[in-house]
Amino acid sequence: MTSAHQPQPSQAEPLETFVDLFLDPRHNAAGKYPEWCAPFRDSALRSRRAPVVLPRLWEAAGESAYYVIARRPNEAGVVRDLLVAFAGPSLVKVGYDVPLVLDVGDVLETAIAARFGTSSTFKLRAPREKRKELHAALTRMLGLVESSPQRAWSAPKPLGRLLTDFEAALVGGASQVAAELLDQMGRQGGLSVANLKHLQIKRLAVMGKARELLTLPGLREVLLQDPPQAVKDMVLSAIYATCIEPALAEDSLDQACAALAQPWVPIALLAEENPVRFSDAASAALLIGLLARGQETDLAGAIVALDEVQRSAAVPAVLDQYRALSVGPRADDAGPVSPAADAVGTWQPATWQALLAAVAEGDKAALRICREMEVDGAAELPLAADTDADGALAGLLAGMADTGYENVWRYALSPFLQEVSRRGLSLPLTLAQITASSIGQRRDPANLAVLDLLLELFLRTSPSADDYDEFLEHLTMRVQEWVASETASQALDFIDRLAAFATPDPQMRAQAALELLTPLYRHAQRLDEACLASARSLTHELELDLDWPVWQQPDSGEEAVAIGPAHVLVYGMDEGVLDRVQQWMAQQYSQVKVSLSADRVGSSRLREVARHADLSVLITQCATHAATNFISQHAQAIVYPKGAGSVSVVRAIVDELQHRARSTPPPAALSGKRRAR
């Protein structure tokens, strides 16, 4: 047995110390077979550019795996691409495309995290009959990478494009892509440390990781530099989710105040801000902060100020008693005003068209308004769903230069699409123009995530046959460049959305689905079980002429895992996707209970479901921070799908449940361990 108390090699110690620990027979039975380990050990110590590949053997269970580790955190994406090319789904069904969640209770995985970080490692297992092929493929990969000409690990992109893609990834629900873009921006430079922290805070807030946000290294220093209001709002909302909401759920106001004294809570932020200027969760945190400091008169004034601007919902019910203490301060003097806000003026656009035009010009006041919209989750600008307004917006976007369109994509796309989604507006020309302006030049994961959202919003508009045909023509443009086994779930998400909505042109829908399916059909043997089943189901639903092969489960015992009974919570704002997920899971995995939620804020029902579910799947596309933070505080485990469509969600559920089944020793193994003790 391994011991978690074994000394771990740090980043500063020689690599040889780490390798020797990893191959120590006391922790890893592979160390008993030097001939097996020798080529990988030599490559790990001598190579400079190839990833570290080390074998591991669990002798009692007869199982083996290869740990493939990026030497530097920024190379994890490239290592993934190498594994897709050399191992992929042909030799290894899982583990080659998503970094391993390292187990802090495992001495070797703890050592990996200490030296290489927590998102650097891939764990490959092959069926018994393909282990020799995998060994040869990894050996060949190491030799070719090390002997190939020196080149950059990632193609350089302008900083503006990276920021644009980061925003696109967040609004599209691709949090993993956003993390990779953050790493790339950190390597390339051009952003201050504070600005990088702002982006990290935003990503964690969108994902609902409130506790991680509050323990982010350097957060206090960022707050001392008076960051933008949007950043402050995200931090305050995280304080509410982690400290205040759980206590208020138990009707304990004293406990809520006491929780603010924890060392990782930035107290200074609670003392300086005006609640009227923040979202409901952030305002509630500021109110409790006033009470915790004994400023009851100021608290009463802040409550009245919120009431005057019709924000009573932001006041927790347990604070109603403090309204009687108010001496009547007005909304405009309830607390300090940010000097940054005064600096950009008080300009307010009359329409979305005016706002987008100002954003395209880089107007500071317009950019501030967009940031505030993202935080508040609502816009006060009129957005009519009539033909004239739709045509005017589409014409404005069509006439923008590249720089102006990049500004709109980076700053205004997220609040605009969230507003369209929230109000269920019909703007087919505008959505088609956004798609036409982006799809021809962006084929990266961030663009695919936004394209999925655009498709869903467009299909809601009940478009005419002409608009429908034009949009699908943009959707399927150059599909051969990006549809492959590793993007199968995203492509199937698009087809599933087409199938879920009524169509004005069945023939065009069938043609578009065939164009997306054909590249996958050519390599059907490389699809995993979940994607192959989804492709077959969609083909049948759309009555297409494709005969998919039956997925062949490997004979090896370690791959033959069965998903047992489980309870899964799926959260997202698109109820159509949620219903499709529940329907597909009932058809294919009836033993798995699926609960759905599209609540915008926490509730007692949502709390109970999150607590009792074995895992919670969060679709962060256009999700609200309040609900995602709430679920994260109560869930046993959180899973983020690669995409926001039903196929990606089903695949994420199946992958996680299969991983758990593989990680759980069979009853016979457990009884054997008990006898050994």
VEXBA-513261 format. One line per 4 residues: for each residue x, y, z of C-alpha. Coordinates in Angstrom, 2 decimals. Last residue first. Layout:
BEGIN
X,Y,Z  ...
This chain:
BEGIN
-5.75,-7.28,6.68  -5.37,-9.65,3.76  -8.90,-10.96,4.36  -10.29,-7.42,4.11
-8.36,-6.81,0.91  -9.80,-9.98,-0.61  -13.31,-8.87,0.35  -12.77,-5.60,-1.49
-11.43,-7.36,-4.59  -14.43,-9.69,-4.68  -16.84,-6.74,-4.33  -15.39,-5.09,-7.46
-13.07,-2.12,-6.89  -14.62,1.27,-7.68  -12.42,3.33,-10.01  -13.76,1.67,-13.15
-17.37,2.33,-12.10  -16.51,5.93,-11.24  -14.97,6.46,-14.65  -18.04,4.90,-16.26
-20.28,7.30,-14.32  -18.15,10.28,-15.37  -18.02,9.28,-19.04  -21.77,8.59,-19.12
-22.66,11.94,-17.59  -20.27,13.90,-19.82  -21.53,12.06,-22.90  -25.13,12.85,-22.01
-24.22,16.52,-21.59  -22.31,16.68,-24.87  -25.22,15.02,-26.68  -27.75,17.37,-25.07
-26.04,20.55,-26.20  -24.00,22.93,-24.04  -20.55,21.66,-24.97  -17.54,20.17,-23.21
-19.66,19.15,-20.23  -18.82,20.48,-16.74  -19.11,17.96,-13.88  -19.58,18.88,-10.21
-19.51,16.48,-7.25  -21.40,16.19,-3.93  -23.37,19.33,-4.68  -24.33,21.84,-1.98
-22.07,24.86,-2.45  -21.65,24.21,-6.18  -25.43,24.31,-6.64  -25.69,27.78,-5.12
-22.76,29.16,-7.11  -24.37,27.90,-10.32  -27.73,29.40,-9.32  -26.42,32.85,-8.43
-23.98,33.04,-11.36  -26.77,32.69,-13.91  -26.25,30.37,-16.87  -25.90,31.73,-20.41
-23.98,28.58,-21.36  -22.78,27.24,-18.00  -24.29,23.76,-18.34  -23.62,22.37,-14.87
-23.79,18.59,-14.35  -24.37,17.60,-10.73  -23.14,14.29,-9.33  -24.35,11.60,-6.94
-27.49,13.67,-6.37  -28.64,13.98,-2.74  -27.18,17.38,-1.91  -27.98,18.89,-5.30
-31.60,17.70,-5.11  -32.03,19.06,-1.59  -30.57,22.46,-2.44  -32.63,22.75,-5.63
-35.82,22.08,-3.67  -34.92,24.64,-0.98  -34.28,27.23,-3.66  -31.27,28.88,-5.28
-31.65,31.37,-8.08  -32.23,31.25,-11.83  -33.89,27.86,-11.70  -33.43,25.73,-14.84
-33.31,22.42,-13.00  -33.51,18.79,-14.07  -33.30,15.53,-12.15  -32.00,12.41,-13.91
-32.29,8.94,-12.35  -29.83,6.49,-13.87  -31.04,2.88,-14.13  -32.82,3.73,-17.40
-29.51,4.21,-19.15  -30.20,4.28,-22.90  -33.84,5.34,-23.22  -34.14,7.18,-19.89
-30.78,8.91,-20.52  -31.97,10.04,-23.93  -35.25,11.50,-22.60  -33.61,13.24,-19.64
-31.00,14.80,-21.91  -33.68,15.85,-24.39  -35.68,17.54,-21.62  -32.63,19.45,-20.39
-31.78,20.58,-23.92  -35.29,21.96,-24.40  -35.14,23.61,-20.97  -32.21,25.76,-22.04
-31.05,27.55,-18.86  -28.97,24.72,-17.47  -28.68,22.31,-14.54  -28.52,18.51,-14.75
-28.77,16.65,-11.44  -27.73,12.98,-11.57  -28.84,10.07,-9.39  -27.17,6.70,-9.89
-28.01,3.02,-10.37  -25.11,1.10,-11.88  -23.08,1.79,-15.00  -21.45,-1.43,-16.11
-17.76,-1.70,-16.82  -16.24,-4.09,-19.33  -13.07,-2.08,-20.04  -11.03,-3.66,-17.24
-12.28,-7.14,-18.15  -10.80,-7.01,-21.62  -13.16,-8.26,-24.31  -13.59,-4.82,-25.80
-17.16,-3.56,-26.28  -18.05,-3.34,-29.93  -20.33,-0.45,-30.79  -22.83,-1.56,-33.41
-22.08,-0.14,-36.82  -24.04,2.84,-38.14  -26.19,2.36,-41.23  -26.74,5.80,-42.73
-29.74,6.68,-44.92  -31.32,9.44,-42.87  -34.78,9.26,-41.32  -34.23,12.30,-39.04
-35.09,10.30,-35.91  -33.17,7.23,-37.12  -30.03,9.21,-37.86  -30.40,11.02,-34.53
-30.57,7.71,-32.63  -27.60,6.22,-34.48  -25.48,9.33,-33.89  -26.42,9.36,-30.20
-25.51,5.67,-29.77  -22.17,6.28,-31.49  -21.51,9.34,-29.32  -22.21,7.49,-26.06
-20.23,4.35,-27.00  -17.09,6.16,-28.13  -16.48,7.04,-31.75  -13.32,5.78,-33.46
-15.09,2.89,-35.23  -17.42,5.41,-36.85  -14.56,6.93,-38.85  -16.31,7.52,-42.17
-19.59,8.02,-40.33  -18.11,10.92,-38.37  -17.13,12.80,-41.54  -20.63,12.06,-42.95
-22.61,13.21,-39.90  -22.24,16.98,-40.32  -22.99,16.93,-44.04  -25.83,14.48,-43.46
-27.41,16.76,-40.84  -27.24,19.72,-43.23  -28.88,17.69,-46.01  -31.62,16.43,-43.71
-32.35,19.97,-42.54  -32.41,21.24,-46.11  -34.89,18.53,-47.11  -37.10,19.16,-44.09
-37.47,22.88,-45.00  -39.64,24.94,-42.61  -38.27,22.92,-39.69  -39.71,22.17,-36.25
-37.08,22.10,-33.53  -35.52,19.13,-31.67  -33.96,17.55,-34.77  -31.94,20.63,-35.65
-30.81,20.94,-32.03  -29.72,17.30,-32.08  -27.75,17.88,-35.26  -25.84,20.77,-33.67
-25.12,18.74,-30.53  -23.90,15.89,-32.75  -21.22,18.20,-34.15  -20.17,19.24,-30.62
-20.13,15.61,-29.40  -18.05,14.45,-32.36  -15.30,17.04,-31.94  -12.61,14.43,-31.09
-14.01,12.01,-33.68  -13.80,14.63,-36.42  -15.81,17.60,-37.73  -13.42,20.58,-37.97
-12.06,21.07,-41.47  -14.54,18.76,-43.22  -17.33,21.02,-42.00  -16.17,23.72,-44.42
-19.50,25.62,-44.24  -22.15,23.53,-42.51  -23.43,26.26,-40.21  -23.23,29.00,-42.86
-25.42,26.96,-45.23  -27.68,26.15,-42.29  -28.27,29.87,-41.78  -29.08,30.47,-45.45
-31.54,27.57,-45.59  -33.36,28.72,-42.46  -33.57,32.33,-43.65  -35.09,31.17,-46.96
-37.48,28.70,-45.28  -38.69,31.36,-42.86  -37.43,31.30,-39.31  -39.39,30.04,-36.28
-37.32,32.32,-34.01  -36.35,29.52,-31.60  -34.15,27.98,-34.30  -31.98,31.09,-34.28
-31.45,31.02,-30.51  -30.36,27.35,-30.64  -28.08,27.92,-33.62  -26.48,30.98,-32.00
-25.80,29.00,-28.82  -24.13,26.17,-30.76  -22.14,28.72,-32.74  -20.89,30.18,-29.47
-19.46,26.83,-28.39  -18.03,26.15,-31.86  -16.30,29.53,-31.79  -14.55,28.75,-28.52
-13.51,25.32,-29.79  -11.65,26.76,-32.80  -12.90,27.06,-36.36  -13.06,30.84,-36.49
-12.78,32.65,-39.84  -15.82,31.69,-41.88  -18.05,31.08,-38.88  -17.75,34.54,-37.42
-19.38,37.11,-39.67  -21.94,34.67,-41.06  -22.98,33.60,-37.58  -23.39,37.16,-36.34
-25.33,37.94,-39.52  -27.61,34.91,-39.04  -28.33,36.01,-35.48  -29.22,39.53,-36.65
-31.41,38.30,-39.51  -33.25,35.77,-37.31  -34.10,38.20,-34.50  -37.04,36.58,-32.66
-36.82,37.36,-28.95  -37.13,34.77,-26.18  -36.63,37.39,-23.47  -33.84,35.66,-21.59
-32.20,34.22,-24.72  -32.09,37.54,-26.55  -30.80,39.25,-23.38  -28.17,36.55,-22.89
-27.14,36.94,-26.52  -26.68,40.70,-26.06  -24.93,40.42,-22.68  -22.38,37.92,-24.12
-21.89,39.57,-27.52  -21.23,43.05,-26.13  -17.61,43.10,-24.95  -15.55,40.67,-27.00
-17.72,40.15,-30.07  -18.62,43.85,-30.24  -14.98,44.87,-29.97  -13.97,42.29,-32.60
-16.70,43.67,-34.89  -15.29,47.16,-34.54  -11.77,46.01,-35.35  -12.91,44.00,-38.39
-14.89,46.88,-39.87  -18.61,47.02,-39.22  -21.16,47.21,-42.05  -22.67,43.75,-41.56
-23.14,44.36,-37.85  -25.10,47.58,-38.44  -27.18,45.96,-41.18  -28.11,43.05,-38.92
-29.14,45.46,-36.16  -31.25,47.53,-38.58  -32.86,44.42,-40.11  -33.88,43.06,-36.71
-35.27,46.44,-35.65  -37.29,46.73,-38.87  -38.54,43.12,-38.76  -39.86,43.34,-35.22
-38.42,41.72,-32.10  -37.88,44.97,-30.25  -34.93,45.31,-27.92  -35.45,48.23,-25.55
-32.48,48.81,-23.26  -32.97,48.08,-19.55  -30.69,45.07,-19.56  -30.63,42.11,-17.21
-28.14,39.66,-15.71  -26.79,42.30,-13.34  -23.18,41.21,-13.80  -23.18,40.86,-17.58
-25.17,44.07,-17.92  -22.63,45.93,-15.80  -19.82,44.84,-18.10  -21.79,45.98,-21.16
-22.49,49.36,-19.57  -18.79,49.84,-18.84  -17.92,49.11,-22.48  -20.44,51.71,-23.62
-19.00,54.31,-21.24  -15.51,53.59,-22.52  -16.40,54.05,-26.23  -14.39,51.50,-28.26
-15.92,52.53,-31.60  -17.56,49.11,-32.00  -18.90,49.51,-28.47  -20.58,52.79,-29.49
-22.29,51.13,-32.48  -23.37,48.22,-30.28  -24.90,50.62,-27.74  -26.75,52.67,-30.36
-28.22,49.52,-31.94  -29.16,48.23,-28.51  -31.29,51.33,-28.05  -31.40,54.60,-26.11
-27.78,54.56,-25.01  -26.85,55.94,-21.58  -23.98,58.36,-21.06  -23.15,58.90,-17.37
-19.46,59.69,-17.60  -16.41,57.49,-17.92  -14.55,59.08,-15.02  -17.57,59.01,-12.72
-17.64,55.20,-12.85  -13.93,54.96,-12.10  -14.44,57.15,-9.05  -16.73,54.45,-7.61
-19.57,56.04,-5.69  -19.61,55.80,-1.94  -22.65,54.70,0.00  -26.38,55.26,-0.06
-26.34,58.76,-1.55  -28.22,58.21,-4.83  -30.76,55.84,-3.37  -31.91,58.41,-0.82
-31.29,58.39,2.87  -34.48,58.30,5.01  -33.71,58.14,8.71  -34.01,54.36,8.60
-34.45,52.35,11.80  -37.85,50.92,10.76  -36.29,49.22,7.73  -34.16,47.10,10.09
-36.95,44.57,10.75  -36.91,43.42,7.11  -33.40,42.02,7.53  -34.42,38.34,7.92
-36.24,38.56,4.57  -32.95,39.01,2.72  -32.92,42.31,0.76  -32.14,41.88,-2.94
-35.83,41.29,-3.74  -36.51,44.85,-2.57  -34.75,46.21,-5.65  -37.53,48.52,-6.88
-35.21,51.56,-6.98  -36.70,53.03,-3.82  -36.60,49.66,-2.04  -32.84,49.44,-2.58
-32.38,52.87,-1.02  -34.60,51.84,1.88  -32.39,48.82,2.52  -29.23,50.94,2.31
-30.63,53.39,4.85  -31.50,50.59,7.27  -28.00,49.15,6.95  -26.44,52.54,7.55
-28.46,52.80,10.76  -27.50,49.26,11.77  -23.76,49.74,11.36  -22.82,47.00,13.85
-19.97,45.64,11.73  -21.82,42.35,11.09  -24.93,44.32,10.13  -23.09,46.29,7.47
-21.57,43.08,6.11  -25.01,41.48,5.97  -26.11,44.34,3.73  -23.01,44.05,1.54
-23.59,40.32,1.03  -27.24,40.97,0.13  -26.12,43.51,-2.47  -23.73,40.96,-4.02
-26.53,38.37,-4.30  -28.97,40.92,-5.77  -26.56,42.41,-8.29  -24.65,45.59,-7.46
-24.98,49.37,-7.68  -27.63,49.73,-4.98  -25.41,47.97,-2.45  -22.93,50.88,-2.34
-19.40,49.64,-1.65  -16.64,50.23,0.85  -17.08,48.04,3.91  -17.75,44.64,2.34
-14.68,44.91,0.13  -12.47,45.37,3.19  -13.64,42.05,4.67  -12.03,39.92,1.95
-13.21,36.49,3.25  -10.32,33.97,3.40  -9.71,34.48,7.11  -13.28,33.67,8.21
-14.91,36.63,9.94  -17.72,36.78,7.38  -19.07,33.50,8.75  -19.93,35.22,12.03
-22.44,37.49,10.30  -24.19,34.56,8.62  -24.13,32.59,11.87  -25.83,35.46,13.68
-28.51,35.62,10.98  -29.34,31.95,11.45  -32.53,31.07,9.56  -30.93,27.75,8.46
-31.08,28.81,4.81  -29.70,32.15,6.01  -26.54,30.35,7.15  -26.01,28.56,3.82
-26.67,31.83,1.93  -24.19,33.91,3.90  -20.77,32.32,3.76  -20.17,30.48,0.49
-22.85,31.89,-1.83  -22.85,35.42,-0.38  -19.07,35.66,-0.45  -19.10,34.42,-4.06
-21.62,37.12,-4.96  -19.30,39.70,-3.39  -16.37,38.43,-5.47  -18.40,38.48,-8.68
-19.71,41.96,-7.93  -16.22,43.27,-7.26  -15.06,41.98,-10.64  -18.01,43.60,-12.43
-17.36,46.87,-10.59  -13.93,47.12,-12.15  -10.92,46.62,-9.85  -9.99,49.08,-7.07
-6.29,48.11,-6.73  -6.79,46.75,-3.19  -9.18,44.15,-4.64  -6.42,42.69,-6.82
-4.03,42.46,-3.86  -6.69,40.59,-1.88  -7.22,38.11,-4.73  -3.51,37.28,-5.09
-3.95,33.53,-4.79  -7.58,32.51,-5.47  -9.17,31.42,-2.18  -12.34,33.45,-2.77
-12.69,32.25,-6.35  -12.10,28.62,-5.38  -14.96,28.88,-2.87  -17.28,30.47,-5.44
-16.74,27.91,-8.18  -20.03,28.59,-9.99  -18.50,28.07,-13.43  -19.32,31.65,-14.47
-17.72,32.94,-11.27  -14.57,30.86,-11.77  -14.20,32.20,-15.31  -14.74,35.81,-14.20
-12.24,35.54,-11.38  -9.61,34.14,-13.72  -10.25,37.01,-16.13  -9.82,39.59,-13.38
-6.68,37.78,-12.24  -5.22,38.18,-15.72  -6.04,41.89,-15.52  -4.25,42.20,-12.17
-1.13,40.43,-13.44  -1.00,42.90,-16.31  -1.81,41.75,-19.81  0.56,41.84,-22.78
2.20,38.50,-22.07  2.29,35.49,-24.34  2.51,32.91,-21.57  -0.31,34.33,-19.44
-2.49,34.78,-22.50  -1.94,31.12,-23.42  -2.87,29.93,-19.94  -6.04,32.01,-20.01
-6.91,30.55,-23.41  -6.58,27.04,-21.99  -8.89,27.93,-19.09  -11.48,29.39,-21.48
-11.41,26.16,-23.50  -12.17,24.22,-20.31  -15.05,26.59,-19.51  -16.80,26.04,-22.85
-20.28,27.33,-21.92  -20.79,29.40,-25.06  -20.76,32.70,-23.15  -17.50,31.66,-21.51
-15.82,30.43,-24.69  -16.80,33.59,-26.55  -15.32,35.79,-23.83  -12.04,33.86,-24.03
-12.13,33.96,-27.84  -12.32,37.75,-27.76  -9.51,37.98,-25.22  -7.35,35.70,-27.37
-8.23,37.73,-30.46  -7.20,40.97,-28.75  -3.93,39.43,-27.59  -2.98,38.61,-31.17
-2.53,34.89,-31.70  0.66,32.86,-31.63  0.36,29.29,-32.89  0.94,26.91,-30.02
3.80,24.60,-29.12  6.26,26.69,-31.08  8.61,24.72,-33.28  11.84,22.77,-33.04
12.18,20.22,-35.83  11.12,16.65,-34.94  13.53,14.33,-33.11  11.91,14.70,-29.66
8.37,14.47,-30.96  9.13,11.49,-33.21  10.87,9.47,-30.52  8.25,10.08,-27.85
5.38,9.27,-30.22  7.00,6.01,-31.36  7.35,4.85,-27.75  3.73,5.84,-27.12
2.51,3.90,-30.17  4.62,0.83,-29.34  3.28,0.62,-25.77  -0.26,1.21,-27.07
0.10,-1.60,-29.60  1.44,-3.94,-26.91  -1.51,-3.07,-24.67  -4.10,-3.75,-27.38
-5.28,-7.26,-26.36  -5.57,-6.26,-22.70  -7.77,-3.27,-23.48  -5.88,0.02,-23.18
-5.63,2.42,-20.26  -4.29,5.95,-20.66  -4.04,8.53,-17.87  -3.48,12.13,-18.98
-1.65,14.64,-16.80  -1.05,18.39,-16.78  -4.10,19.84,-15.07  -3.08,19.59,-11.40
0.45,20.97,-11.58  3.72,19.45,-12.79  5.82,18.93,-9.64  3.39,18.85,-6.73
0.50,17.53,-8.85  2.61,14.62,-10.10  3.71,13.79,-6.55  0.09,13.75,-5.39
-0.67,11.39,-8.27  2.09,9.09,-7.07  1.10,9.13,-3.39  -2.63,8.65,-4.02
-4.89,10.44,-1.53  -4.69,13.70,-3.46  -6.24,11.93,-6.46  -5.48,13.79,-9.68
-8.38,14.71,-11.95  -6.88,13.43,-15.21  -6.65,15.75,-18.19  -9.28,15.16,-20.91
-8.57,13.85,-24.43  -6.65,10.59,-23.96  -8.43,9.44,-20.81  -11.05,7.25,-22.44
-11.32,4.78,-25.32  -7.66,3.95,-25.81  -6.31,2.08,-28.85  -8.59,3.40,-31.64
-10.08,6.18,-29.48  -6.95,8.24,-29.67  -3.54,6.64,-29.36  -1.05,8.39,-31.67
-3.03,11.33,-33.10  -5.44,11.88,-30.20  -2.51,11.48,-27.82  -0.51,14.11,-29.66
-3.46,16.52,-29.60  -3.79,16.04,-25.84  -0.09,16.69,-25.40  -0.57,19.93,-27.34
-3.33,21.06,-24.99  -1.27,20.19,-21.91  1.72,22.20,-23.17  0.93,25.40,-21.25
1.31,23.58,-17.93  4.95,22.61,-18.67  6.40,19.10,-18.89  3.03,17.70,-19.99
2.48,14.32,-18.34  1.39,11.03,-19.92  0.61,8.46,-17.22  0.41,4.99,-18.76
-1.90,2.38,-17.26  -1.88,-1.20,-16.01  -4.33,-3.59,-14.40  -3.70,-7.12,-13.12
-5.72,-6.39,-9.97  -3.03,-7.50,-7.54  -0.24,-6.17,-9.76  -1.49,-2.62,-10.09
1.00,-1.47,-12.73  2.06,2.06,-13.74  3.93,3.18,-16.82  5.59,6.59,-17.22
5.39,9.02,-20.14  6.89,12.50,-19.71  6.05,14.75,-22.65  8.51,15.24,-25.52
10.34,18.59,-25.62  13.42,18.23,-23.45  14.15,14.53,-23.58  16.88,12.96,-21.47
15.22,12.22,-18.12  11.68,11.33,-19.25  12.98,9.57,-22.36  15.32,7.37,-20.32
12.54,6.44,-17.88  10.17,5.63,-20.74  12.68,3.42,-22.51  13.67,1.68,-19.24
10.22,0.97,-17.76  9.45,-2.31,-19.52  13.02,-3.57,-19.22  13.10,-2.57,-15.54
10.12,-4.80,-14.58  9.73,-4.58,-10.79  9.21,-0.82,-11.11  5.88,-1.54,-12.82
4.64,-2.62,-9.37  4.25,1.03,-8.41  4.39,2.36,-4.85  6.89,0.04,-3.17
8.29,-0.85,-6.61  9.66,2.74,-6.92  8.90,3.82,-10.48  7.13,7.07,-9.50
9.66,7.87,-6.77  12.58,7.34,-9.15  10.91,9.54,-11.75  10.34,12.34,-9.22
13.90,12.26,-7.94  15.21,12.15,-11.53  13.36,15.35,-12.30  15.71,17.12,-9.91
14.09,19.06,-7.04  12.77,22.62,-7.53  9.30,21.60,-8.68  8.83,19.63,-5.49
9.29,15.93,-4.90  6.82,14.48,-2.38  7.78,12.96,0.96  5.64,9.87,1.68
2.80,10.83,4.05  0.08,9.75,1.58  1.33,6.22,1.97  1.12,3.56,-0.67
0.00,0.00,0.00
